[in-house]
Amino acid sequence: MNIRPALLSDAARIADIWNPVIRDGIETFNSVEKTTDDVTAMIADRPCVLVAEAGGTVIGFATYDQFRGGIGYRHTMEHTIILAPEGQGKGAGRALMTAIEDHARAAGIHSLWAGVSGENTAAVTFHRAVGFEEVTTLREVGRKFDRWFDLVLLQKRL
């Protein structure tokens, strides 16, 4: 497996990985699918977008951006990691997390945050296993599929 910076040419594949999660999953409360142009803009605009590649195929991606607007939050980032089904259970999530953390540290970032659906227990468990601490649960703040979802916030100080 190889972790590398995302290229603009990866945008369509990243959208292909992300859109089933948006459309069918509870991992994100967003219900608007990403276009290739959306992902291209994200790659160009974000401080870090990485991909995991196996056998020449992108099997997942990770990114981070400022947690909240304003200069006072410039050292605090929220990350996203999404894996294709064929990338799950092979260490790609851990490899991407390590690479995101390394990039953030080198950029002077103080902490990373994860906002995880309360029903996504695998993601909560994953974040705890890689050193994130659960800070709080925001009750019924996300809405998707005509249901309310809790949001679990986890933090890792770098």
N, C-alpha and C positions, 0 to 999 in steps of 0.2 A: 504494500500500500504506500502511496505517495501523497503527502500533503503539500499543496502549493498555492500561491496566490491565484485567485480566479482571474480568468481572462475574459474579455468581452465576448469571445467566441463560446464561452461556457454558459452564456445567459439562457439560451433555449433549454439546455439540459437542466439547469438549476430550476427553471420554471416548471419543467416536466416533473421534477422531484417534489417541488413545493405545492403545486396545484392540487394533487389528490389529498394532501393533508388539509389544505384550505377548504376544499370542496366537501370532503367526507369525514374529517377528523375533528377531535376536540382539543388537539394540541395547540391550536390557535383559535381565537375568537373571531378573527377576520374571516369574512365570507366572500371577499372579492379576489378572484384569481389574479395571479401575476402574469403580465404579458412579457414577452422577451424584452421589449423596450423598458418596462418597469425594472427588470432585473439588470439590464445594461446600465440604467441610471444608478441603481444601487451600487453596482461594482465600481462605477466611476466616482460616486459621491462619498461612500463610506470610508472610514479610516482603515478598515480591514475586511476583506471577504476572502475566505480560503475554501478550497475544495479538497476532498479526499478522492483519490483516483485509484482504481484497481484494474489491472489489465487494460489500461488505456481508457477506461470508462469512469466518468464522474459518478460516485456513489453517495455523495453527501456534500454538504457545505456548512460553513459557519461564518458568522459575521457579528460585528458589534457596532454600536453607535451610542451617542450620548444618552444617558438614562433620562434626563429631563432637560428642557431648554434652559439657556442662561449660562453665563460664564462660571458661576459658582459650582456648576455640576460638571465642569470640563474634565475632571479626573475620575468620573464615575460613569461606567458604561453598562448597557444591557446587551446581552448576547442572544443569538439564535443559533441553534444547531438542528438541521433537518437531514435525515438519512433516507435514501431510497430503501425499499424493502430488501434489496439484495446487499445493501451495505450494513444492515443491522446484525448485531451479534458477532462482528468480526474485529472489534476494537476501533472502528472508524470514529465513533463518538468520542472516545477517550483521546485518540490522536488529534482530532480537531480541537477538543477542549484544551489540551496541552499547548497546541500551536497558537490558539487564540490568547491564552494566558501569557505565553512568551511574548507575543506581539504587543499585548497591552502593557506588560511590565516595561518593555523597551520604549514604549511611547509615554511612560510616566503615569500610567493609569493606576489609581489607588485601589479601586474595587470594581468587581464585576457583579452584576445582578442577573438573576433569572426570574422571569415571571412565568409560572407554570400552572396550567389548568389543574385545579384540585382533583379532577378525575384522572389525570395523567400520572398515576402513581409510579410508573416506570421512570419517568423523567425526574420526579422528586427523589426517588431512590438513587438514580444516576448522579444527580447533583450532590447529594449527601456523600456518595462514595468518592467523589473527586474533590471533597473538601469544602463544599458550600454549606452554610448554616441557614436553617429555616428561620426567617425573621418574623413573618406574620402571614396570616391568611386574610385576604380581603373577601368578605362574604358577598356572593351574588353580584359581582361587578361586571361579569362578562355574559353576553347573551348570544346564543347561536342555537339553531334548530328549535326555536321557540321554547328554550329552556334557559335558566340562569345557571351560571357556573362561578365557583369560587376561584380566586387567583392566589396561588402560593408564591410568596416572594422569598427568594434565597439569595444570600450574599457571600462572596468570597473576597476577603481583603488580600491584595497581592503584595 
